Amino acid sequence: MALNSVIITTRMNEMLIGSGGRRHPHVSTIYRWRLRGIRGVKLETFLIGGRRYTSVEAIERFTERIPRLIRAITKSGDDALVLSQILYWFDHGKDGRPRARKFVEGERYVYKTHVELGGELGIPPGRIKDSLKRLRQAGFIETKYKLAKGGRTSHVRPLIPSIAAAMTKALIDLPPVRHNEQERDQTD
């Protein structure tokens, strides 16, 4: 790893400005990528003198490994990130309870404005709206618009059977994982 590829994690978000026209992700998102990851894939970091760093190479590995299956079933990187974030909110927290606790018509939903979801992912609100539309058309999510937080808000829930079916089909089409990726997955 070259010395010029080392980045302090609190500055990583600034480095990501302009990547694909996106705004940068919030610093808390970067720490969540380091601590919890996205669907089991964590951002590699290291400590030097009490400060946490990552590298350009680690960021590239992280984005390459962000759920292969989710990337395979979605039409864009934005869609993959949005779907991954929705699945994160429907996972269980440290307390063992689902993070999504809002019920609408008997079903569990997470509700976020396009600005909030965009802030979590570093994607402009208009592109969040487009991604939600494509994910809904693909049958991966159900979206209802309800009043919350003083305005019209997206209430979203993943349609797990549909996502699982698409992933199963994609498994057949995906190339096999290279040997060094399997070793890395086993050590995580």
N, C-alpha and C positions, 0 to 999 in steps of 0.2 A: 504494500500500500504506500503510495507516494505521500509525502508530508503535505503537499498542497491539496490532497483529497480529504484531509481531516476537517471536520466541521463540528463546532460546539453545538449541542442539540438545541440550545435556546435560539441559535441563529439559523438552524436548519430551515425553519419556516420561511425566512427571508430568501433563502436560496431557491425555494420552490416557486417564488413569484414568477408568473409568466409562463410556467410550464403548461403548455396546452391552453393558454388563455385563462388559467385558473388564478384565483386569489390564493394566497398562502394559507395553509391550515393553521389553526390556533395552536399555541404552544402546548396546551393541555392535550390536544389530539396527538401530538408527537410523543408526549410522555405516555399516553395510553397505548400507542403503537409499541413503545419500548416495554412497558410493564405487562400489558394484557395481549397486545397484538390484535390482529384481525383474523378471526376464525383460526386461531392457533399459530399464526405466523407473526413472530416478533421482530421488531427492528433491533439490529445488533448495535450495541453501544459499549463504550469502555470509559473508565475513569483515568484521568491524569491530573494529579494535583488537586483533587477534590472537585473537579469540573467534569461533566459528562460530555463525551464526544461521540460522533458517529463518522462515517466516511461516505464519500460518493458511491463507492463500491457496495457498501452495506445498504444504502438506499436503493441502489439498482437491484440487489438481491431481494430486498424486501418487496419491492413492487413487482418483480418477476414471480415471486412466490405467493403473492396475494392470491387467495384461493383460485387455483388453476381452473377448477370446475366452474366457479362463478364467472370468471373471465370468459370461459368457453361458451357459456350459455347466454351471455349478454352481448348487446350490439356495440357497446363502447366502454371505455375505461370509466367514464362517469357513471354509467349504469351499474358496472361491477362494484364501484365504491358505494353507491347509494344502496344497492341490495345488500352488500356486506354490512353496512351500518344498520340497516333495518333488522337484519338477522342478529346483529349484536344486541340491539335493544330488546329482542325477543328471547335472548338467552337468559340464564339465571345469574343474578349478582352474587356477591360473596355471602350474602345472607341466605342464599338458597331460594329466594323468591324471584319470579320473573321481573325484569326491569320495566317492561311494559305493563302498567297497572290500570290503564283506562279501559273501561268497558263501554261499548256502544252496541246496543241491541243484542246483548248477551255475548259478544265476541271481544277479545282483548285487542286493543289497538295502541299504537304509540302516536302521539300527535306532536308535530313540529311545524313551524312555519317554514317556508322555503328559505328564508333568510337564516333561521336557526340551523337547519340541516346543512345549508351551504357553508355556514361558518364552521361547522364541525368538520367538514370535508374539504374546505378550500375551493368550493365550486360556486360560481355565481347563481343567485336564485332562479334566473330564467332557465339555466341549464338543469337545475334540480327539477323544475317543473317538467321540462322535456323528458328527463330520465324517468320520472314517476309515470309519465304518460306511456313511454315505451315499455316499462316494466309491467304496467297494468295491461297493455295490449298483448304482451307476451304471456299473460296469465300468471305472473309471478307474485303479484301483490293485489290487494283490494284496497281501494282508496275511497274514503268518504270525506266530504268537506263539512265540518261542523264549526260552530262558534266555540272558541276557546282562547284564552289569553287576550281577550278583548277584540278578537277579529276572526275572520274565516281562516281555519287552519286545516291542514291535511291530517287526517287520521288514517294511518296506514297499518296494514297487517300483511305478513307474508303468507302466501298460499303454499305451504310446505309440500303437499303431495305433488303439485305441479312443478315446483323447483326440483324436488327429488327425482321425478320422472325425466326432466330435462338433463339433470346431472348424470343419471344412469345412462341415457342415450349418448351424452358427450364422452363418457368414459370409454366407450367403444372407439370413438374417433380421435381421442387424444393420443399423441405419441407417448411412448413409455418414458418414465422419469429416468434421467441420467443417473448413473451410479453415485456420483458425488452428491447429488441432491437427496438421494435416499439416505446417505450417511448423515447429512445435515439434519434431515427430518427426524432421524432416530435420536440425535443428540439434543434436540430442543426439548 
